[in-house]
């Protein structure tokens, strides 16, 4: 997002004295530019100019040599020194300065970026009463030679005095506003654009920095450095380049330091000063919004050719990365071997090549400013993952009238601060098509917005943003020609939006539409909300995580190589290289949420998440690529829809630490696998589905403490239990962490066709029977419980089995070897009577017989 130094903005638009970044943000938000951040002054406290009076090198035992310095920091800050001039003693480890140099001194009480407070301290046998600062320590960029020597930065020694405030001198006392620019407002990625919007918001006078050099009739337009554009097969039918301007500047100290004011503005805008040529092109880009590039003229051979990449071509870019080029990439090439476009020297609109980079020996420059197709630049930047400052502007739309203005502005700055001369001839290859006008019904803004704008208000607003407005052929209409810097104004509703924006969003009435009857939540939506509310009621905190994962996260879960969850969809343009896949299980991202919270000291957790997983079927193929810039056909849309993999909705939960907190009543209770199983069963009960618990085995759960959850039809819908110790250890979670995951769509599909009706409440007391059954050790307790419930149900007319629960498991000398005892509690109730002992005994006997028939269960003696 662009950063706006207030002093720079004040040169382009009138700012009231004392304007703060907060006041500027409040004014800009009225025209749709929201505040992203306010960056306070980079340095606080006494940062002053100092003159080095003495520098005494002192070798140390560790092999390092430090300098003991006496520095004049002005009468207000100096201390009296017996037998010498008033000054302060400072220890410094750098060696690129000497006696007589003017430096920047941070006195005790100064706070440097970091924050890094400065105080007097004893070091190397001296009391260092401050610090002589480098560029890095002041946040002005990377160090090149160590300490800042002000005369080396271009400051006039005659106007500098010891004790002078260095914060204002270096622009370190100024607030900077960072604004959030929407994709359709690319012109606001410049001081020019933001100043224009401030003028719209406040009525202040705006001085367009492009106007003084807009008259370009004095220079030949085609006799400069030769340029050719060859784009025979443009992407989506739009040429990749429709304007290309070059200008030669000779005899420039291209690598010399930029003037201090220019370096300061680049630093305030978040860019690192490098050298005059690069700094000037960056400065012009920030000021006007037109990206530029400076080539070492000695390293390029005419003509420059703009063309698409060929198969197998590569380019080493300025970041020293060799990139394999794609045939849709738009390139800038030259001809060192005599062939047309034989060598690649840059990715158009994205980044230059290393072969033509400006170096220390460069004196002659070739300046380039062009207008490239936004779609082409955006695709290239994403394809090569190079989100440069230039690409950010080009892909949002750059003013096609700016290239020649930017070249002239940059050339003038280079000559002013680096010497040299500008060639008379300049190349301007201009093939920008004329933009069709927009015919606007002047009543349309009022109808759409709900504010009765007059025709005069509509016209004057459009003129204010730079449009040319003429009367239309029909009464009440206007023919509107949008300004060159507004490529987003193409249809009438775009103009309506501008009228509403500049006339004030606060003037638009707020009317809440009435909800149409019968269009509420769907049954599935209500069911999903019921599940979420049930889990929250059980103590879970609902969370939301990003669905992107990496193979290494699946490794942590211990998934086998042939596990279907390993078959994940891989994104072509992931947000992170380490997480290029869509999740196939909710646990992989939910466990990351748990790990983060545990790492911050929260160990007693119960969190849940409901979300989609992506499960491509075997043999799945990627969706076909659609052409850009045109509406896809129905067949193309159907092909894309058919290629979308299944995305079922799951619900998952993780519990760690204590389920019941410690307190006066006792030490609390740690979570165990039963809590995860109960939470999974709760998901089913919330929507009227009784899930069956069967012993299971599935990563990432403990092989002996895992429950498989099935519907009445035997469909497996999830798993629950204790996580495998290796998974717990790898994620740094508390021991015995438990979790569940359920396919919520599958559970909802198992709902009965008709919702269950609430039965009549009985006024008669319940009857309770306990049954202890001996079964083989390998028989699952859940299966026996289901048999007991089924056997007890419907035995005696008018008797309801309200609850069957397992309350004890015993293995020991009182049961045969290889067996165990399972104790169940049965609660029954009569609808119209108090049950007799004979009736409850009959229910009990039927339950025992069903368990015996299925599993050979016998009553424990």
N, C-alpha and C positions, 0 to 999 in steps of 0.2 A: 504494500500500500504506500502511496506517495507521502513523503514527509514535507511539511510546509514551514520553513523558517519565516518568522514574522517580518524580519527586516527585508528579506528578499521579496516577499509578497508586497510589502509596502512600496517597493519601487514600481510595481505594475498597477496597483490600485490604491486609492487613498484610504489609509487606515486612521481612525481617530487616535490621537495621542494616548498612550497608556493601554492600548488594546492588549489583552491577555489571550493566551491560547484558548482558555475556556470561553471567553467572549466570542472569539473567532469561530469556535466549534458551534456555539449557539446560533450564530448568524448563518453558517453554511448548512446546518441541518434543515433550515427552512426551505432550501432549494434541493434537498435530497442527498447532500453529502454528509454522511454520518461520521461521527468521531470514532476512530479506532483506538487512539491512545494520545495522551499528552505527555511528551517527554520533557521533564523538567531541566533546569540548567545542569549542564554536565559537571560543573565544578562549583562548590560553595566554599566560602571562606577566603582568606587572604592569599591570592595567587598574584604575584607581582613580577615585574621586570627586575632583573638583577644584573650587575656587572661584576665579572670575576676579577678580583684584585690580586689574589694569590692562588697558585695551584702547586701543591707539593706532593709529588709521587712518593708513596710509602709501600715498599714491598712487604708482603705478609708471609707468615710461616706456611700457609697453604698454597703458596705459589702465586697468589693473586696480588696485583698491585692496585691499591686504592689511591685516590687523590684527596688530600686534605686541603680544603679551599676556604678562602675568605671572600665573601660575596657582599658587595654593596647593594642593599635592598631598599634604600631610601631612608631619609632622616626619620620617618615615622616608625620604621621597623628595625633600624640598626641598633646595635649595642656598642657601648664604648669599649675600646680595646686599648689597654695600656701600651703606649709606645707605637701605636699604629692607628690608621683611619678607622672610624666606626664602621662596623660590618657584622656579619654573622658567619660562624664557622659551620661548614657543611661537608660531610663525607660523601664522595661520589665515586662510583666504580667505572664510569665511562671515561673515554680518553679523546673524544673528538672535539674538544673545546680547549681554549687556552686563556691566559690572562688577557683581559681587555674585552672579551666576548660578552655580548648581551644575551642572557639566558632567561628561562622562565623558572621561578622559584616558588615552591609551595611552602608557605610558612606554617608553623604549628597552628592547628585549628582548621586547616584546609581539609576538605573531603574530596578526593579524586574519584573518578568513575570506579565502581566495583561493588559497594563503596569501600574506599581505602582512606581512612583518616590519617592525617599526618600529625606527628607529635615529636617533641625533642626526645632523643634517645641516645644512650651511650653505645657506641659500636667502634671496633678497631682502635680502642684507646682514646677516643674523642667523644664529645657530646655533639652529635649532629643536630643542628638547630633548624631543621627544614630539609627540603629535598630539591635538587636541580632536576627538572623534569624532561622526559622524553616524549615523543609523539604518542607512543602506545600508552604511557601512563596517563596522558591527558585525554585519551579516547579519540585522538585525531588521526589514527591510522597506524600502520605497522612501522616499526623503527627501520630506518635505512642506515643511519650512521650513529645512532645513539641519541645523545642530548640534543634538544632543539637549540640551535643558534639562530637568533632572530634575524640577524643581518643576512644569513644564508637563505632565509625564506623570502627575502626581497623587501623586508622592512627597512625604512630609511632610518639610519642611526641618529640622524639629526633630530628626529621627532620622538625618540625614545629616551626615557629617563629612568634611572633606578627608582623603584617604589611605585612606578606606574601600574595601574590595574591591568593585569594580563588577561583577566577573564573577558572583558569587553574587547580587548585587542584581538583575541583569538576566537571571539564569538562563543565562548563557553558559559556565558551568563544568560543565554537566551533560551526561552521555551520553544519547543518545536511541536506542531500539531500534526498527527498522522490521521489521515482520513481514509474511509472505506469507499472505494469506487465500484459501482455496479458495472457489469460487463458491457452495457450499452453506452456507457459514458467514458469511453477511452480518452477523450480529449482532456479529461480531468487528471490524467497521469502527467500533468505538466503544471508549472507555475502559471503559465498563460491561461490554461483552462480553469484552474481554481480561482485565479484573480477575476476572470470573467464571471464566474458563478457568484463570487462575493459581491461584485457590482450588481448583479441581478437581485441579490438578497437585500442589499442595503441602499442601493441607489448611488453608491460612490462612483467617482470618475475612474474609468478603466483606460489604461494606456497599453494598447496592444504592442508587444515587443516586436511583432512581425511587420508592423506598418512602416517603420523607417526604411526598410530595405525591400519593400514590396515592389517598388518601381524598378524593373529589371531590364529596361530597354537599352541600356548603355553597353551591354556586353554581347559579343557574338555567342550564339547558342549552340553551334555545332562544330566548332573548330578546335575544341579541346581534346582531352584524352578520349580516344575512340571507344564507343560502347555499342554492343549489339545485343538484341534480345531474340532468342530462338526458343519459342515455347509452342512447338507444333501440336503437342498433345496436352493441352492444359487440363488440370484436374477440375472436375465438375463444370467444364466449359468456360471457366474464367481464367484469363491470362494471369500468370504468376507475378508479372511485373508490368506496370503500365507507365511508370515514370522512373527515370534514372538520371541523376545529376552528378557530374564530377567536376572537380576544380583542383588545379595543381598550385601548390604553394612551395616556393623554393627558398633555401637558405634559412630554415627555421631551426632554432635550438629545440628540437622536438622532445628530447628527454630531460630538458632542464626543469627545475621545480616550477610549478605554477605559482602565480602571485598568491599571497596569504589569503586575500579575500575569497579567491576562487576555491582554494583548498578548504577554507572554512565552510563554504556553502556546500561543497560536495560532502564533507563529513557530516554536516547537519542533516543532509538528505539521506544519509546512510550509505554513502559510497566512499571508497578508499582512494585518496589521491595517489596517482602513479607517476605522472610526468605531464608536461605541458600538452602534447598532442592528444593523448588519451583523455586528460582532464577536460580539455576544451570541448571535445566531442561529447563527453558525458554531460558537461554543463549545458551545452546547447540542447541536448535531449531533455534534460530536466526542465529547462526554461520553456522550450517551445513544444515539446512532445514528439519531436522528429528524431528517431534513432539515426546515428551516423557511424561511419567507420573511416579510420585513417590508415592508409597503406603506406609502407615505405616505397616511394616511387621507384627506387633502384631495384626493387624486388618484384615488380610486376611489369609485364610486357603487353603492349596494346595489340589487339583490342581486348577490353573486358567483355566477356560474353555471359549473359544470363541464360541458363538452360536447365533442363531437368537432368538428374543423375543418370548415369549409365550403369549397367550391370557390372558389379565387381569393383566399383570405384570406392576409394577411401579418402578420408581427410583427417589430418592431425589439426585439431582445433586449438584455440589459444589456451585452453586449460590443459594442454599436453595430452589429450586423449585421442587415440586413433579410432575413428568412427566408420563403421561399414554403412555406406550410403544406400538409400532406398530410391527406386526409380521415380517416386513422386516428389523427392526432395528437390527444391529449387536451389541452384548453385550459382555462385559467381566464380568465373574461371578466367584465366588469361592464356597467353599463347607463347610460352618460351621456346617451344620447338617448331613454331610456325604453323601449327594446326589450329583450327578454330576451336577455342575453348578446350585446350589440351590439358591444363593443370587447374585443379580445384584450389581456390584461394579463400573460399568462405561459404558457409551455409546462409543463404539469403535470409535476412531478417532475424537470424538467430545468433550466430557467432562467427567471427573471422577465423582464418587459418593461420597457423604458426609460421608458414613460409614467408608471408608478407608482413609480419608483425613489425611495428615500430621498435627500433632498438637504440642503444646508446649512440651509435654512429649515424643515425638517420638525420638528414638535413632537409631532404626534399620529400614532400608529402603529396599523396593523392587523396583528396577528400571525396567521400561518396555519401550521398543521401538519396534514398529511393522510396518508392511506394510499392509494397508487396501485397499480394492477396492474403487477407487475414486467415482464411481456411488453410491455405498451403503452409503458412508460417506456424499456425497452431499445431497442425499435424506433425510437422517436422520437429518442433520443440518437444512434443510429447513422445514422439517415436524415439528420439535420442535422449530424452530426459534432460533437456537443457533449458530450464525456464529462465532465460536471460532477461535483463531489463528491456532489451530491444524487442524480444518476442512478446513480452507482456503488453507492449504498446501496439505492435503490429496486429496481433490477433484480436484486439479490441477496436481497431480502426484508427488509422492515422490520416491526418489532413493531407490530401494529395497536392495541395498548393504549397506545402511547406518545404519540400526538398531544396529548392533553389534559395529560399529564404535562409534555411539552416546553413547551407554551404557558405553563403556570403557572411553570415554572422560568425561562423567558426573561423573563416579565413581572416576576418578583421581582428578577432581576438588573438589569433596566432601571430599575426604581424605586429600587433600592439605589444605583446608580451614576449615574443620570441624572435623578433626581427624577421628579415626575409621580405620577399615580394610575392605578389599574387599574379599568376599568368593572366593576360588579358582575356584570352579565349576560355570558354567554359562549355562543357557538353551538357545539354538538357534534352534528353530523349523523352518527349512527352506524348503519350498515347492514352491519356486519361479520357474515358468516354464521358460525354455530357450526361448529367443526371436528369432523368425525366422529372418534371414538376409534379406536385401533388395538388389535386383539385379538392378543396375543402368546402364543405357546406358550413357556413359560419354559424349555423344554429346547432351543429353537431356537438360541440363542447358542452353547451348547456344541457342538451338532452341526455348525454352520457354521464355527465358529472353530477347533474342535479342542481347546478348553480346557474342562475339566469345571466350568463355573460352577454354583454352587448357585442354587436359586431365590431364596434370600435375597440373594445377591450381585447377581443380575439386578435384583431389585426395588430394592435400596438404591442401585444405580448410577443407575437411571432417576429415582428420587426426587432424587438429588443434582443432576441436570441440570435439575430443575424440573418433571418430570412428576408427574402425579397417577396413582397406581397402585391399582387396585381388583381384587378377585378376579373371575375370569371365570366364566361359567356352567359350563364344564367344568373338571374338576380339572386342575391344572398349567397353567392359562392365566391371563392377567391382561388387564384392560381399561385401556389406557394413554391418558391425555389429555396431549398434548404441550403445553409452555408456549407462550405467544403469540409469544415471540421465536424459536421454532424452527419456521418454516414448512417446513423440509426433512424433518421427521419425519412421514411420511405412510403408510409401509408397515412391516411387521415387520422387514425387513432393515435399515431405517434405524435401528431401535432396537438391533439386533444390533451394528451398527457403533459405536454409542455405548458399548455395554457393552465391546466390545473396546478402544476408544480409552481409556476411563477406567480400565479394569482393567490396561492396559499392553500395548502392542504387543510389548514384549520378553518377555512371558509366552507368546506364541503360538509353538508349535514350528515349526521350518523343515523342511518335508518337500518334497523335490524329486520330482515325479511321474516315473514311468518313461515313456520315449518309446515310443509304440506302434510296432510293427514295420510297415514299409512306408509310413510317413508322413514320409519325409525330404524333402529338396529335390526339386523338380520338375526335369525335364531342362533347361528354360529357365533356372531359377534357377542350376543348376550351370554352365550355359554362360555366364551373365552373370558369375558369379564367376571363371570361367576367363579371360574377357576382361579383367576388372579385374586379376587377378593377372599376366597376361601384360604389361599395360601397366606395372604397378609393376615387374616384372622388367626392363623396358626402360628404367627410370629415371624414369618419370612419377610424380608425386605426386597421389594421388586427392583430389579436393575435392568440396564440396557447396555449392551456392548456392541462394538463393531463386528461385522460378520467376516472379517478377513483374517486368515490364518496362514501359517507356514508349515512345511513338512516337518520341521524340527519340533513343532508343538505336538504333532501327532506321534512323533517318536517318544516324547515324554509320557504320553498316555499309554505307551506299550502296545499300540495296535500292530497286529501281525501284517506281514507284507501283502497277504491276500484278503485282508479285511476290507469289505465294501466301502468303509468310511475313508479308506486311503484313496479312493477314486474320486478326486475332487476337481472342480472346475477351476482352471487357471486363467487369470485375467491377463489381457494383453498389456494393459496400462495400469498396474496396481499402484495404490497410494504409497506402498512401502515395498522395497525389494525383498525384505525378509518375510512378508506376508502376502504372497501373490495369489492365494487360493481362497475360494469361498468355503466357509465351514460346512462340514457334513454332520457335525454333532454340536449341540449347544454347550456341552461341558467344556470343550476346548477353550472357548472364550469366557465362560462363566468362571472357570477355575483361575483364569488370569485376573479377573476382578477380585476373587477371594485372595489370591496371592498378594495383590497390591494392598489390600486392606490389612491382611495379617502382617505384612511388612511394616505397616504403620502402627502396629501395636494392638489391633482389634482382633483378638483371637476367638471370642465367643460370637460366632456369626451364624446366621440363617438367611441365605440370600437365594432368590429365585429369578428366573428370566423366562419369558415367553417370546419366541422369535422363530424366524424361518431358517431352515437349513437347505442346502442345495445338493441334490443327489442325482448327478447325471447317470443315465442308464448305460450299461456296457454297449460299446459301439457308438456312443453319442458323438456327434460332430458339431463343430462350432457353427454359429449362425453366419449366413453369407454377409459379406460387407456391402453396405448400401452406398450408392453414390451420394456425394455431398451437394448441398445447394439446390436440390430438386426434391419434389415430393415423391416418395417411393410408390410404386404401383401396388395394386391389391395383391398380386402374386408375390411380390417381394415381401410385403408385410406378413402374408401367410407363412412364407418360408422362415421368416425370423421368429414368428410365434411358435411354429412347429419345432424350432431348434432350442426353445427355452426349456431347460431341464426341470424336473419336478422340484418343487420347493415346499415340502410339507412343514407345517408349524409344529414345533416341539415346545415342551415346557420342562425345565430342569431346575434342580435346587441342590445346594451344597450346605452342609452343616459342619461347624468346627467347634472345638472347645466344649463348653458346658451348655447343655440344653436347658437346665434349670439352674439359675444363679445361686451361688453360695450366699448364706445369710444367717440370721439368728436361728432359723429352723434347721440348719444343717449345712453340710459342705456342698450342696448342690448335686447335680447329676450330669455326667459327661454324656455327649451324644453317642449313640451306637447305631448299628445297622437297622434296628427296628424303627428308629425315627425316620430314616430315609424311606423305608418301606411304607410306613404309615402316611407319609406325605404323598407318596405316589398313589396310594389307595384313595387318599383324600381328593386327588384330581379326578378320579373316576366317580366317586360318590357325589361330587359337586354337580355333575351333569347327569346323574342317574344311572351310572354304569358301574356294576360290581366287578372289580378285577380280581382274578385268581392269582395267588402267589405260588410260584413253583420254584424250586431250587434251580439256579441257573449258573452260567459261567460266561463272562464277557469282560473284555478290557474296557475301562481301566479299573474294574472292581476286583476285590479280593476273591480268589477262586472258591473259597469256602464260605464266604459271607455275602453271597450275591443272590438276589431274588429276581426271577423272571416274571414279568407281569403279563397276563393273558386275559382276553375277553372270554365271554361264555362260549364263543365259537372257536376258541383255541388260537386266535390271532395274537401274536406277540406284539405288544405295544410299548414295551420299555423294560428297563432294569433299574434296580435300586439296591443299595447296600453300602458296605465299607469299601473305600478305595484301597487299591493295592499299596502296600507299604513303599514300594519303589517309586510309585507315582507321587505319594505324599512327600517322600524325601526329596525327590527331584524338584518339586515346586516349593519346598520349604514350608509346608503346612503343618499344623499340629497333628500329632499322632492320632490314628483312628478317625480321621475325617471321613464323613459319609456323604453320599450323593445319590440323586435319582435323575433319570431322564425318561420322559414319556412322549410318544408320538401323539400329540393332542388331536390332530386331524383323524387319526385312526380311532381314538377313543370316542370322538364325536360321531364318527360313522357307526359306532356300535350302540348308540342310543336307541331306546325303543321308539317305535313309530309314534306312539301316543304318550304324552307325559304322564308320569305316575300321579294318581290321585291320592290325596291324603285320606287315610282311613279314619273310621269313627274311633274316637278315643274311648278306651274302656275305663269304667269306674271301679273295676275289681282289682284286687291286689295281685302282684306277680307271684309266680312260683319258681324256685330256683333248685336246680339239680346239678351236682358235680359228678363227672365221669372221669376215671383214671384208666386209660387204655394202654396196654403193652403191645408195642409193634416193633418190627425189625428196625435196627439202627438207621438203615438207609431210607426208610419211608419218610417223605417230607411231611412236616407237621401241618403245612397248609393244606395238603391233599387230604389228610385225616380230618382236619377241621371242616373242609367242604363236605366230606362224607357224613360227618355227624350232623351238620346243618340239614343236608338233604334228607337224611333218615328221619330226623325229628319232625320235619315239616309235614303237615296234613295227616298225621296219624289219628288224631282225635278231632271230631267236628267242633268248630267254634274255638279252637285253640291256636294261637299265634305264637311262633317262636320269635321272640323279639331280639335275642342276642345269643350268639355262641362265641366264646372267646377262650383262647389258650392262656392258662395262668401258671402252668408249671411244667418243666421238663426235667426228668430225673433219669440218671444212669448210675447204677451202683449195684451193690451186692443183693439188694432186695428184688431185682429183676433178672431174668436169665441173661447170660452173656450174649453180646451181640444184639441186645434189645434195649429199649428205653421206654420210659413211662411218660405219656402225654396226658395232662390233666386239663379238662375242659369244663367251663361253666356254662350251663344252659339256663336262659331266663325265658319263661313262658307266661302267657296270660290269657285268661278266658274273656271273650267279648261280652258274654251275657251271664256269667256266673263265676263264682269262686271255684277254682279247680280242686278236685279231690285228689287224695294221695294215689288212688288207682290210676287216674288220668295222667298225672305227672310221671308215674312209674311206667306207664305204657309209652309215653314219649321217650323216656330215657332208654327203655329197652329197644325201641325201634332204632334209635341212634346207634346203640352198641351193635346191633345186628348188621346195620349197613356198613359200619366200619369193619366189622369182622368179615363180611362178605367180600369187601374190596381188598382189604389188606391183611386179613387174618388176625385182626386185633382182638385181644381178650381183656376182660376186666382184670385190673390189678387186684390181687388178693390183699 
